[in-house]
Amino acid sequence: MNIFLQATFEGLSLGAVYSLVAIGFVLIFRATDVLSFAQPAMVVVGAGFISYFATQLGIPFIFAFITISSSVYADQLDDSYILGFGSCITEKRDQPIWKAIEKENINEFFFMGDNVYGDTKDGLLDGMRASYDKQKKMFPEWLSNKKLNAIWDDHDYGKNDGGTEYTLKDEAQRLFLEFWNIDANDPRHKRKGIYFNEEKIISGLRVNLIGLDTRYHRSPLDQQSKPYYPSTDTTKTMLGDEQWAWLEKVLNNKNDLNIIVSSIQVLPTDHIFEKWHNLPHERKRLIDLLNAQSKPTIILSGDRHKAAIYKKGNLIEMTSSSMNKPVSKPLSFFSNLIFSESDKYLISDIYESENYGLIIFNDDKNVEIILKDLDGVTISKYKVM
């Protein structure tokens, strides 16, 4: 009878351990889309310590088990989930910024556009193919083990400041999806444009990560080139009817936090470069749509080769640009001498050297966005939740 009870207890205990390991696999995969083998390693280490405490130190098994399990669990609770992001990274220059980003121990990284500089004046895509091939060699090896997301901007779209008028946009989309290894069953292979969303549980929060396409459907701006000014033509669109309908639908999903990624800036209004405010009716539509959500919203943007934080009502936007292609210091000096850029929604200093951003999800459901420089030093930050 004793042997039977012992065998039953051992069988149930072993089954419980296997179940916990399986649950760990599922939870991590659902949250990160990465199959992590860290859980079994922790189980083996924990088992080793339990065995040592019980056999060598004479501590009763049950107390050894509780002590080690509690310490491992507490250590896992201290972990944060880190989403890195950045934009404007040319394959034509060195990329030293990855050294600082590697030290952040990010869980995933979001490329927010101008992820290669493959556009040419003739609009052909031969340069784009070569740029993708070179960029693949420029990215550090460790990055391939991380979850990656991406949207494009004009320089990986194929036409500088281009929109729907670009005739090779479908071919450019195929090259984009191929480079980023987008799954063959992903809707982006069938839709017009590279917009997408992912919903996941991060540190107990239901997060809706939404990447917008501000190129494929965008109407021509009123001016042929910079400086750009707001249009009064309300028939012009930034996203197109299909993408707008999709966005309204996914925003209605039940989530705790929306993260909107736009290649160009949403909130700023006071500069003469590309921005949502060049089509002010479309900007208002987006802001009204986001304000109608009963949940916090973070907006991420790139493009500007400058970085800053903006706030309008409950909406917060962090612009992070550029990762390795900052405005030259002499040009920046004379530009600021003539016109020092500001904006009524700006709540931080404008930073003009290399930079990247982080969204840090803490276990207490606090969320913070942080802007960092080439060396990983914090430039500015904002607590969202």
Buried (B, 14 or more C-beta within 10 A) or exposed (E): EEEEEEEEEEEEEEEEEEEEBEEBBEEBEEBBEEEBEEBEEBBEEBEEBBEEBBEEEEBEEEEBBEBBEEEBEEEEEEEBBBBBBBBBBBBEEEBEBBEBBBEBEBBBBBBBBBBBBBBBEEBEBEBBBEBBEBBEEBBEEEBEEBBBBBBBBBBBBBBEBBBBEBEBBEBBBEBBBEBBEBEEEEEBEEBBBBBBBBEBBBBEBBBBBBBBBBBBBBBBBBEEEEEBEBBEEEEBBBBBEEBBEBBEEBBEEEBBBBBBBBBBBBBBBEBEBBBBBBBBBBBEBBBEBBEEBEBBBBBBBBBBBBBBBBBBEEBBBBBBBBBBBBBEEEEBEEBEEEEEBEBEBBBBEBBBBBBBBBBBBBEEEBBBBBBBBBEBEEBBBBEBB
